[in-house]
Structure formats: structure tokens, C-alpha cells
Amino acid sequence: MKNKTILNVKILLFTCLIFTCLISLGHEGEKHKKKKQDSTTIEMTDHSHQESADEHHEQADDHHEQAHGPKAIKADFEDFPTLHPLVVHFPIVLLLLAAFSQAAGLFVFKNELSWVTLFLIAGGYVGAYVAGSYVHPHTGDIGEYAEKVLTEHETFASYTTWFSGIALLMKVASHFLLKRKLWAEVVVAVVLIAAAYSVSTAGHYGAQLIHIEGIGAQGKFLETEGHQH
């Protein structure tokens, strides 16, 4: 009994180590070379950009107030150029939690955590499908480099939908038909780790598109039709 407990602990630690490594790989960014600039030039450039940004925001606020009245603190759904950012965080959180829950369920609270994992996978799959199909924004001419980043983002987003869908079907079969046999639960855990890696990598590329390449922020470079596709 003691040897079995030690073995279970080793397996759990090994599973967590693999999962952590995969998530870390998913967040590896590309190194960008920084150009050295004179401190005076940087300060003047920043000041110029700040004034330009302030002027742009003031003009946008005036235009919005003339057309729609004073801005509300909490934006309405129709104010967003796309609902993708509001939806995409659900599969990221739910699938990561599902992977942890499935791994933990191999050792403790097996029945209870199996139910939790099942609902987490279902929510993650629905969120991934909606984010990739119903609220997926389309872009205009964004340049060759940004287009490559976007392709990677969409590829891993597609992997996420497929892996989470497969994990959901396998979890249903394992939970209800196979009565949570160990081999079936291990297979579900492996597929969920793949889904977690995919969604974290897709999120990394998505953040790169917005915060580095400037794609999608304030609706820039997006082709909108009724605010979204």
C-alpha cells in the first residue's frame, strides 16, 4: 500500500512537470532586437506620441458624444469592434483548469473531480468553438510578418477546438461507459494537456498580434460588418 502511494505521488509530480513545461513552451516569445536611441530623442518622441494620442482621444470622444451622447463607463457589446476578446478568455481558463482537474482526479476525489472536469471541458470546447467561428474577426491588409503571426494564432486556435472536442467525447465515454478506468482517464489527461498547450500558445500569438503588432486594438486592421463576423 505504501509503495502504491509513493508511485501515485511520483506519477502526479511527473504529470504536473510535463504540463508545466508544455505551458511554458507555449509562452515562449520571439526575441526582438532593440535599437539604441539617444535618451533625449526618446523623450521627445514619447512626448510627441503622447500629444498625438491625447488629441486623437479627444477628437474621438467629441465625435462619440455628438453622435451618441456622453460615453458610459461600461461599454455596451455593440461598442466593441469584435466580441472575440470577450469570449476567448473562457476557453483559456476553463481548459487549463480542466487539465489540472483531470490530472488531480487520477489520484484523489476521482468521482467528484471527474464531474468537475467534464463540465470544464464542455465549457472550454463551447468557448473555443464560439470564439473561432461566431465571433472570429477578419483582418484587412496587415503586412507579411503580422500575417504569419495571425496564421500561427489561427492554427493553434483550431488545434484547441479539435483537442477540446476530442477530450470532451473521450471524457463522456470514460465517465459514463468505462466507469473511469485508469487507462481511459490517462488518455483524457494527455489530450487535455495538448488542448491546454494549444490554447496557451494561441493566446500568446493573440497577445502578440494586439500588443506588439497593433492588430485589433480599437478595431484597427479589422474588417467589420455589424461589428463582427
NORLINJO-V575568 format. One record per residue. N is the residue number from 0. RES is the residue in one small letter. D_FIRST is the distance of its C-alpha to the first C-alpha in Angstrom with 1 decimal. Layout:
BEGIN
N_RES_D_FIRST / N_RES_D_FIRST
END
This chain:
BEGIN
0_m_0.0 / 1_k_3.8 / 2_n_5.5 / 3_k_5.1 / 4_t_6.3 / 5_i_8.8 / 6_l_9.9 / 7_n_10.6 / 8_v_12.5 / 9_k_14.4 / 10_i_15.4 / 11_l_16.6 / 12_l_18.6 / 13_f_20.0 / 14_t_21.1 / 15_c_22.8 / 16_l_24.4 / 17_i_25.9 / 18_f_27.1 / 19_t_28.7 / 20_c_30.4 / 21_l_31.8 / 22_i_33.2 / 23_s_34.7 / 24_l_36.4 / 25_g_37.7 / 26_h_39.6 / 27_e_41.2 / 28_g_44.9 / 29_e_47.9 / 30_k_49.7 / 31_h_53.2 / 32_k_55.9 / 33_k_57.6 / 34_k_61.4 / 35_k_62.9 / 36_q_65.5 / 37_d_67.8 / 38_s_66.7 / 39_t_70.0 / 40_t_69.8 / 41_i_66.2 / 42_e_67.4 / 43_m_70.5 / 44_t_68.4 / 45_d_65.9 / 46_h_68.7 / 47_s_70.4 / 48_h_67.3 / 49_q_66.7 / 50_e_70.2 / 51_s_70.0 / 52_a_66.8 / 53_d_68.2 / 54_e_71.3 / 55_h_69.4 / 56_h_67.3 / 57_e_70.4 / 58_q_72.1 / 59_a_69.1 / 60_d_68.9 / 61_d_72.7 / 62_h_72.5 / 63_h_69.6 / 64_e_71.4 / 65_q_74.6 / 66_a_72.9 / 67_h_70.3 / 68_g_71.0 / 69_p_68.9 / 70_k_65.4 / 71_a_62.6 / 72_i_59.7 / 73_k_57.1 / 74_a_58.1 / 75_d_58.3 / 76_f_56.5 / 77_e_59.8 / 78_d_60.4 / 79_f_57.6 / 80_p_58.8 / 81_t_55.5 / 82_l_52.5 / 83_h_50.1 / 84_p_48.9 / 85_l_48.3 / 86_v_46.0 / 87_v_44.3 / 88_h_42.1 / 89_f_40.3 / 90_p_38.6 / 91_i_37.8 / 92_v_35.9 / 93_l_34.3 / 94_l_33.0 / 95_l_31.6 / 96_l_29.8 / 97_a_28.7 / 98_a_27.1 / 99_f_25.1 / 100_s_24.2 / 101_q_23.0 / 102_a_20.9 / 103_a_19.3 / 104_g_18.9 / 105_l_16.5 / 106_f_13.8 / 107_v_15.3 / 108_f_17.9 / 109_k_18.1 / 110_n_21.0 / 111_e_22.9 / 112_l_22.8 / 113_s_23.7 / 114_w_26.9 / 115_v_27.7 / 116_t_27.3 / 117_l_29.5 / 118_f_32.3 / 119_l_32.1 / 120_i_32.5 / 121_a_35.4 / 122_g_37.1 / 123_g_36.7 / 124_y_38.1 / 125_v_41.0 / 126_g_41.8 / 127_a_41.7 / 128_y_44.0 / 129_v_46.4 / 130_a_46.6 / 131_g_47.3 / 132_s_49.6 / 133_y_51.4 / 134_v_51.8 / 135_h_51.8 / 136_p_54.8 / 137_h_57.1 / 138_t_58.8 / 139_g_62.2 / 140_d_63.3 / 141_i_60.7 / 142_g_61.3 / 143_e_59.7 / 144_y_56.9 / 145_a_55.9 / 146_e_56.0 / 147_k_53.4 / 148_v_51.1 / 149_l_51.6 / 150_t_50.8 / 151_e_47.4 / 152_h_46.7 / 153_e_47.6 / 154_t_45.6 / 155_f_42.3 / 156_a_43.2 / 157_s_43.5 / 158_y_40.2 / 159_t_38.6 / 160_t_40.2 / 161_w_39.1 / 162_f_35.5 / 163_s_35.0 / 164_g_36.7 / 165_i_34.5 / 166_a_31.4 / 167_l_32.7 / 168_l_33.4 / 169_m_30.0 / 170_k_28.2 / 171_v_30.3 / 172_a_29.5 / 173_s_25.7 / 174_h_25.7 / 175_f_28.2 / 176_l_28.2 / 177_l_24.9 / 178_k_22.9 / 179_r_21.1 / 180_k_19.5 / 181_l_17.5 / 182_w_20.2 / 183_a_22.9 / 184_e_21.5 / 185_v_21.1 / 186_v_24.8 / 187_v_25.9 / 188_a_24.4 / 189_v_26.3 / 190_v_29.5 / 191_l_29.2 / 192_i_28.9 / 193_a_32.0 / 194_a_33.7 / 195_a_32.8 / 196_y_34.3 / 197_s_37.3 / 198_v_38.1 / 199_s_37.8 / 200_t_40.0 / 201_a_42.5 / 202_g_42.6 / 203_h_43.3 / 204_y_46.3 / 205_g_47.4 / 206_a_47.6 / 207_q_49.4 / 208_l_51.9 / 209_i_52.7 / 210_h_52.6 / 211_i_53.7 / 212_e_55.8 / 213_g_57.1 / 214_i_56.5 / 215_g_56.3 / 216_a_56.8 / 217_q_59.6 / 218_g_59.8 / 219_k_61.2 / 220_f_61.3 / 221_l_60.0 / 222_e_61.9 / 223_t_61.8 / 224_e_63.1 / 225_g_62.7 / 226_h_60.5 / 227_q_57.8 / 228_h_57.1
END
